[in-house]
Amino acid sequence: MTQVSTEEMICPHCGESQDNHEPDDMTYYMCQKTCEKCNEMFWYSVTVTREYTTDRGDEA
């Protein structure tokens, strides 16, 4: 099985982008989805990362 990581969800059967997906702020491990274009089932996972930058706000 070939795994491909992309910014958008792509069906591994037909290569088409999927319009409907999980909310952008949730991480999921191994979910099933039926392709919106070719109706084939495939597995996917979503990894969400968050980065914080803080500043005291003091004028130097």
Secondary structure as UniProt FT lines:
FT   TURN            12..14
FT   TURN            24..25
FT   STRAND          28..34
FT   TURN            36..38
FT   STRAND          41..46
//
